[in-house]
Amino acid sequence: MGLNQGWTYREQVPPSAVGQTVLQYYSARYRHSNEESWRKKIISGQISLDGRRVDAETILQLGQKLAYHRLPWLEPTVPLDFEVIYEDPDLLAIAKPAGLPVLPGGGFLQNTLLWQIKKIYPQNTPVPIHRLGRGTSGLLLLAKSALGKSSLSRQMRSNSTHQTTQSANPRIQKIYLAKVDRVVPRDRFTITNPIGKIPHPHIGYVYGATPTGKFAHSECQVIKRNPDSTIIQVAILTGRPHQIRIHLAAAGFPLMGDPLYGVGGIPQMKQDEVAVPGDCGYHLHAHRLAFTHPTSNERVNLICPPPVSLT
């Protein structure tokens, strides 16, 4: 695949940016490029303000419309094929391969699951109800109808409350398989470390285990012990970003091959190499999904067989 078609990132000037110059805003907010790089983009006309070319020193005002016109670029190669596990008029469930991003971002636009879905469903494109990390494989649920989107989104929101007991509201049950790089002595254990934002030198922030974060709840059960690793089944009762990677690392059991989260559940900031959440290499698979069907109100249970490394 050659260059993609480029993309325009649009946003409005927030209250926090009022009084900043265009150059200051982009340099501080999007640190994947340095100040000199942003200056060159402004001079070349890649950034506009209210539809017009702009100078680097232009002062921003509240509500103005900024647009960054990114030129076409060559995206990293990723696996693009996926399997349909279940489909009906309201929803679609697919088996996402590890390495395929769900949504655009981090250098990916066309090499994403959403772009591939749009090619198959150019009209009324199914909408992802939740996300899987780029390096995570397995079940991903998408809504095809307005009823499907509202019902499944409501069930997903129920997973983000502090309630961990049985609720009258239907919930989406998500069970994963994870491989950690040490032998876990306990057969069952619960992790409830809060998860929140932690500063990151390249992308502003990442999520990690922090006392100031939001409540998160994971139930873990050892499935198989190997001489130097363990396969763990994890049921997440909340849906925080990178919850399983963070929680298992916080418990002292980082995922095998995880370039970002080490013991303690916080990002590893190495001097010569700074990892980001989209980096792959860890072993995590969305194995089972259970939810209440939007139309029939019956409970649906889906299973996606794990890769060989997680059996």
C-alpha positions as CSV (number, residue, x, y, z in Angstrom):
1,M,0.0,0.0,0.0
2,G,1.3,3.5,-0.9
3,L,0.7,6.8,0.6
4,N,-2.7,7.4,2.2
5,Q,-5.0,10.4,1.3
6,G,-3.9,12.6,4.1
7,W,-6.2,13.9,6.8
8,T,-7.5,17.2,8.3
9,Y,-7.6,17.4,12.1
10,R,-10.3,20.0,13.2
11,E,-10.8,21.5,16.6
12,Q,-12.0,24.6,18.4
13,V,-9.9,26.8,20.6
14,P,-10.6,25.9,24.2
15,P,-10.6,28.4,27.1
16,S,-7.2,27.1,28.2
17,A,-5.6,28.2,24.9
18,V,-6.9,31.7,24.8
19,G,-4.0,34.1,24.5
20,Q,-1.5,31.5,23.2
21,T,0.0,31.8,19.8
22,V,-0.8,29.2,17.1
23,L,2.7,27.9,17.4
24,Q,2.6,27.7,21.2
25,Y,-0.7,25.8,21.1
26,Y,0.4,23.1,18.7
27,S,3.9,22.8,20.2
28,A,2.5,22.3,23.7
29,R,-0.6,20.2,22.9
30,Y,0.9,17.9,20.2
31,R,4.4,17.0,21.3
32,H,5.0,14.3,18.7
33,S,6.4,17.2,16.6
34,N,8.8,19.8,18.0
35,E,8.4,23.6,17.8
36,E,10.5,24.0,14.6
37,S,8.5,21.3,12.9
38,W,5.2,23.0,13.8
39,R,6.6,26.3,12.6
40,K,7.4,24.8,9.2
41,K,3.9,23.4,8.9
42,I,2.3,26.7,9.7
43,I,4.5,28.5,7.1
44,S,3.7,25.9,4.5
45,G,-0.1,26.5,5.0
46,Q,-0.9,23.2,6.6
47,I,-2.6,24.9,9.5
48,S,-5.6,27.3,9.1
49,L,-7.6,29.4,11.5
50,D,-11.3,29.9,10.7
51,G,-10.6,28.7,7.2
52,R,-7.7,31.0,6.4
53,R,-3.9,30.7,6.4
54,V,-2.4,31.9,9.6
55,D,0.9,33.2,11.0
56,A,2.8,31.3,13.8
57,E,2.5,34.3,16.2
58,T,-1.3,34.8,15.7
59,I,-3.0,35.0,19.1
60,L,-5.9,32.5,19.6
61,Q,-9.3,33.5,20.7
62,L,-12.0,31.4,22.3
63,G,-14.1,29.3,19.9
64,Q,-12.0,29.9,16.8
65,K,-11.7,26.9,14.4
66,L,-8.3,25.4,13.9
67,A,-7.5,22.8,11.2
68,Y,-4.2,20.9,10.7
69,H,-4.1,19.6,7.1
70,R,-1.7,16.6,7.4
71,L,-0.1,15.7,4.1
72,P,-0.4,12.1,2.8
73,W,1.9,9.7,4.6
74,L,3.0,6.0,4.5
75,E,1.3,4.1,7.3
76,P,3.0,1.2,9.1
77,T,2.0,-2.2,7.8
78,V,-0.6,-4.1,9.9
79,P,-2.8,-7.2,9.5
80,L,-6.1,-6.0,7.9
81,D,-8.1,-9.2,7.7
82,F,-10.6,-10.0,10.4
83,E,-13.2,-12.7,11.0
84,V,-16.9,-12.0,11.6
85,I,-18.0,-13.9,14.7
86,Y,-21.7,-12.8,14.8
87,E,-23.9,-10.4,12.8
88,D,-27.5,-9.4,12.7
89,P,-29.4,-6.2,11.8
90,D,-28.5,-4.6,15.2
91,L,-24.9,-5.6,15.8
92,L,-21.7,-7.0,14.5
93,A,-19.0,-8.9,16.4
94,I,-15.6,-9.5,14.9
95,A,-12.3,-11.1,15.8
96,K,-9.7,-8.3,15.7
97,P,-6.1,-9.4,15.0
98,A,-3.3,-8.2,17.2
99,G,-1.6,-5.2,15.6
100,L,-4.7,-3.7,13.9
101,P,-5.7,-0.3,15.5
102,V,-9.5,0.1,15.9
103,L,-9.6,3.9,15.3
104,P,-7.4,6.4,13.5
105,G,-4.6,7.9,15.5
106,G,-0.9,7.5,16.2
107,G,0.1,7.5,12.6
108,F,-2.8,5.2,11.4
109,L,-5.7,6.3,9.2
110,Q,-6.5,3.8,6.5
111,N,-4.7,0.8,8.2
112,T,-7.4,0.7,10.9
113,L,-10.4,-1.5,11.6
114,L,-12.8,1.4,11.2
115,W,-11.5,2.2,7.7
116,Q,-11.8,-1.5,6.7
117,I,-15.3,-1.6,8.1
118,K,-16.3,1.5,6.1
119,K,-15.2,-0.2,2.9
120,I,-17.5,-3.2,3.6
121,Y,-20.4,-1.0,4.9
122,P,-20.1,2.4,3.0
123,Q,-23.6,3.2,4.1
124,N,-24.5,3.2,7.8
125,T,-21.1,2.1,8.9
126,P,-21.2,0.0,12.1
127,V,-19.9,1.9,15.2
128,P,-17.5,0.4,17.7
129,I,-19.1,0.1,21.2
130,H,-15.8,-0.3,22.9
131,R,-12.1,-0.4,22.0
132,L,-9.3,-2.9,22.1
133,G,-5.7,-1.9,22.2
134,R,-3.8,-2.2,19.0
135,G,-1.8,-5.1,20.4
136,T,-4.9,-6.9,21.8
137,S,-6.6,-9.6,19.8
138,G,-10.2,-10.9,20.0
139,L,-13.8,-9.9,20.3
140,L,-14.9,-6.4,19.4
141,L,-18.5,-5.4,19.4
142,L,-20.0,-2.9,16.9
143,A,-23.5,-1.4,16.6
144,K,-25.3,-1.5,13.2
145,S,-28.6,0.2,14.2
146,A,-29.6,3.2,16.3
147,L,-31.3,0.8,18.8
148,G,-28.1,-1.4,18.9
149,K,-25.9,1.7,19.6
150,S,-28.1,3.1,22.4
151,S,-28.7,-0.3,24.1
152,L,-25.1,-1.6,23.9
153,S,-23.7,1.8,24.9
154,R,-26.0,1.9,27.9
155,Q,-24.8,-1.6,28.9
156,M,-21.2,-0.5,28.5
157,R,-21.7,2.6,30.7
158,S,-23.1,0.3,33.4
159,N,-19.6,-1.3,33.5
160,S,-18.0,2.1,34.4
161,T,-19.9,2.7,37.6
162,H,-18.6,1.9,41.0
163,Q,-21.1,-0.9,41.5
164,T,-19.6,-4.4,41.6
165,T,-22.6,-6.3,42.8
166,Q,-25.4,-7.6,40.7
167,S,-27.4,-4.7,39.2
168,A,-30.9,-4.5,37.7
169,N,-29.3,-2.8,34.7
170,P,-27.9,-5.2,32.0
171,R,-24.2,-5.1,31.6
172,I,-21.6,-6.2,29.1
173,Q,-19.5,-9.0,30.5
174,K,-15.9,-9.0,29.1
175,I,-13.5,-11.8,29.8
176,Y,-9.9,-11.8,28.6
177,L,-6.9,-14.1,28.6
178,A,-3.5,-12.6,29.5
179,K,0.0,-14.1,29.7
180,V,2.4,-12.7,32.3
181,D,6.1,-13.3,32.4
182,R,6.3,-15.0,35.8
183,V,4.6,-17.7,37.9
184,V,1.6,-16.4,39.8
185,P,1.2,-18.2,43.1
186,R,-2.4,-17.3,43.8
187,D,-5.3,-19.1,42.1
188,R,-7.7,-16.2,42.3
189,F,-7.3,-12.5,43.2
190,T,-9.0,-9.2,42.8
191,I,-7.4,-5.9,41.7
192,T,-9.0,-2.5,42.4
193,N,-6.2,0.0,41.9
194,P,-7.5,3.3,40.6
195,I,-6.5,4.2,37.0
196,G,-5.9,7.8,35.8
197,K,-3.7,10.0,33.7
198,I,0.1,10.1,34.2
199,P,2.4,12.6,32.3
200,H,4.2,11.3,29.2
201,P,7.0,13.2,27.5
202,H,5.9,12.5,23.9
203,I,2.1,12.4,23.9
204,G,1.2,14.5,26.9
205,Y,-0.2,11.7,29.1
206,V,-0.9,8.0,29.3
207,Y,-3.1,6.0,31.7
208,G,-1.6,4.2,34.7
209,A,-2.1,3.1,38.3
210,T,-2.5,6.3,40.4
211,P,-4.3,7.1,43.7
212,T,-6.0,10.1,41.9
213,G,-7.5,7.9,39.2
214,K,-11.0,6.4,38.8
215,F,-12.2,3.3,40.4
216,A,-11.3,0.1,38.5
217,H,-12.2,-3.5,39.2
218,S,-10.7,-6.7,37.8
219,E,-11.3,-10.3,38.8
220,C,-8.5,-12.7,38.0
221,Q,-8.2,-16.5,37.9
222,V,-5.1,-18.5,37.0
223,I,-5.8,-20.8,34.0
224,K,-2.4,-22.4,33.4
225,R,1.1,-22.2,35.0
226,N,4.2,-22.7,32.9
227,P,7.8,-22.8,34.2
228,D,8.3,-19.1,33.5
229,S,4.9,-17.7,32.8
230,T,1.2,-17.8,33.7
231,I,-2.0,-17.6,31.7
232,I,-4.7,-15.6,33.6
233,Q,-8.4,-15.2,32.9
234,V,-9.4,-11.6,33.7
235,A,-13.0,-10.4,34.0
236,I,-13.2,-6.6,34.0
237,L,-16.1,-5.1,35.9
238,T,-15.1,-1.6,34.8
239,G,-13.8,-0.3,31.5
240,R,-10.8,1.9,32.1
241,P,-8.2,2.4,29.3
242,H,-5.6,-0.4,29.3
243,Q,-7.2,-1.7,32.5
244,I,-5.8,-5.3,32.3
245,R,-2.3,-4.2,31.3
246,I,-2.2,-1.7,34.2
247,H,-3.9,-3.8,36.8
248,L,-1.8,-7.0,36.3
249,A,1.4,-4.9,36.3
250,A,0.2,-3.1,39.5
251,A,-0.3,-6.5,41.1
252,G,3.3,-7.4,40.2
253,F,2.5,-9.4,37.1
254,P,3.2,-7.4,33.9
255,L,2.0,-8.8,30.7
256,M,4.7,-10.8,28.8
257,G,6.2,-8.5,26.2
258,D,4.5,-5.3,27.3
259,P,6.8,-2.5,26.3
260,L,5.0,0.2,28.4
261,Y,3.7,-1.1,31.7
262,G,6.1,-2.6,34.3
263,V,5.7,-3.6,37.9
264,G,3.6,-1.0,39.7
265,G,1.3,-0.3,36.7
266,I,3.0,2.9,35.6
267,P,4.7,3.6,32.3
268,Q,8.3,2.6,31.9
269,M,10.2,5.7,30.8
270,K,13.6,4.5,29.4
271,Q,16.2,7.0,28.5
272,D,16.9,5.7,25.0
273,E,13.4,4.5,24.1
274,V,10.0,5.8,25.1
275,A,7.1,3.5,24.6
276,V,3.5,4.5,23.9
277,P,0.2,2.6,24.5
278,G,-0.1,1.6,20.8
279,D,3.2,-0.3,20.9
280,C,2.6,-4.1,20.5
281,G,4.3,-7.2,21.8
282,Y,2.1,-8.0,24.8
283,H,-0.1,-11.1,25.1
284,L,-3.8,-10.2,25.6
285,H,-6.9,-11.6,24.0
286,A,-10.6,-10.6,24.3
287,H,-11.9,-14.2,24.8
288,R,-15.6,-13.9,25.7
289,L,-18.4,-11.3,25.5
290,A,-21.9,-11.5,27.0
291,F,-24.6,-8.9,26.6
292,T,-28.3,-8.4,26.4
293,H,-29.5,-8.3,22.8
294,P,-31.1,-4.9,21.9
295,T,-34.1,-6.4,20.2
296,S,-34.8,-9.8,21.7
297,N,-33.6,-8.9,25.2
298,E,-32.0,-12.4,25.4
299,R,-28.5,-12.9,26.7
300,V,-25.9,-13.4,24.0
301,N,-22.7,-15.2,24.7
302,L,-19.8,-15.0,22.2
303,I,-16.4,-16.7,22.2
304,C,-13.3,-16.1,20.2
305,P,-10.7,-18.8,20.3
306,P,-7.3,-17.5,21.6
307,P,-4.0,-17.6,19.7
308,V,-1.7,-20.5,20.3
309,S,0.5,-18.4,22.7
310,L,-2.5,-18.1,25.1
311,T,-3.5,-21.8,25.2
